Amino acid sequence: MQWKKIVVPFVILALGYAGMEVIAASGAEDEKEEKIDTRPLVSLSTLHAENHAVSLSSYGEVAPLETTNLSAQVSGEVVWWNPDFIPGGLVKRGEVLFSIEKDTYEAALYQAEAALSSARAQLIQEQALADVAKREAATMSGSKITDLYLRKPQLLSAQAALKSAEAQLRIAKRDLANCDILAPYDALVTARNIGTGDFVTSGTIAATLNNVEYAEISFPIAGFDHAYLPLSVSGRKVTVSIDGRHIDATLHRDLGTVDKATRMTYLVARISDPYGLHSNKSMIKFGSFATVSFKGVTLENVYKIPQELVNNNQVWLMSDDATLYPEHVSVVRDDERFLYVRGEIEGRKLVLTPPEYPVQGMAVKVIGSDEIAAIKPD
């Protein structure tokens, strides 16, 4: 039993040493496992300058190019009106809208023609008499020859009577033509004030017409957008959006004033044939609310960056050693989603997903690869 007393202590020491080794190894493993990469994950975009055409938009109401209170130019009884000459009716330029009884004006025309024939005959007679007097005067002494003898006053009177007769004939023809009241342009009839059998006098307002050859939209441009307007707006293409439809139109003019209260300037866009009278286009009704969009000036060498990535004119970039650093930029233009900026950032790596509290020199880890696709322009 003596040997057991000697061996047991050594066995206990050996087991204790082995246990210590196991514990030490386990601790080292735990320590090794605790070494986790805590760098924030980010995604990147390589910045490249581009040219950007500024998009401008505003709102306005569709209105007719002009509105006319149509009146009769002669007096008489209304004997006929066009079936389309009703409120809501569409008529074309030159179409007869209604007619006034013509008998009186036809008679006046015949009288004017007769008066003209009589005046021509009188002039021929006076010219013949003047020729006779001139031949007789050639055989007489000069002291006895007067203008009256040569029938010069009579000849002038006959010439004046002829001109008066010609004028009366023109008036008679005009009055007869005016018995048919024509549409002055392609028009929408918005009101009609006469009917068959009505007696109208010259100047009576018979109807109200809206010109449908063109429609106009007057819309404001805010003061902060003035700088992005082209030097000349006339003739530029615009897109008009009405009830989900997109219609091509043209900028026609700048109204040339700035509103004193709002500091806005107003432009006018034109739409041709809004009621589809000469095409298969859908009707664009006057009074409709419209959005007008068009391109303004082009900004050269700018960078397009999501708005949320610019804070106090500063963006976060990643250096070659995978650390963050801020860079100052100048904002040139902003829209609903993006800012267009300038700065010394060509080819730099923009951090698209910066940490919640970024600081200069913070080490980061890039998602997937060192670089992702650049933000593409519109």
PyMOL commands that set and color helices and strands:
alter all, ss='L'
color gray80, all
select helices_A, chain A and resi 2-33+103-137+142-144+152-177+223-228+307-309
alter helices_A, ss='H'
color red, helices_A
select strands_A, chain A and resi 41-42+44-46+50-64+67-71+76-81+90-91+96-100+180-182+187-192+199-200+205-211+214-221+237-242+245-258+265-272+289-306+314-318+324-328+330-334+338-342+349-351+365-366
alter strands_A, ss='S'
color yellow, strands_A
deselect
rebuild
show_as cartoon
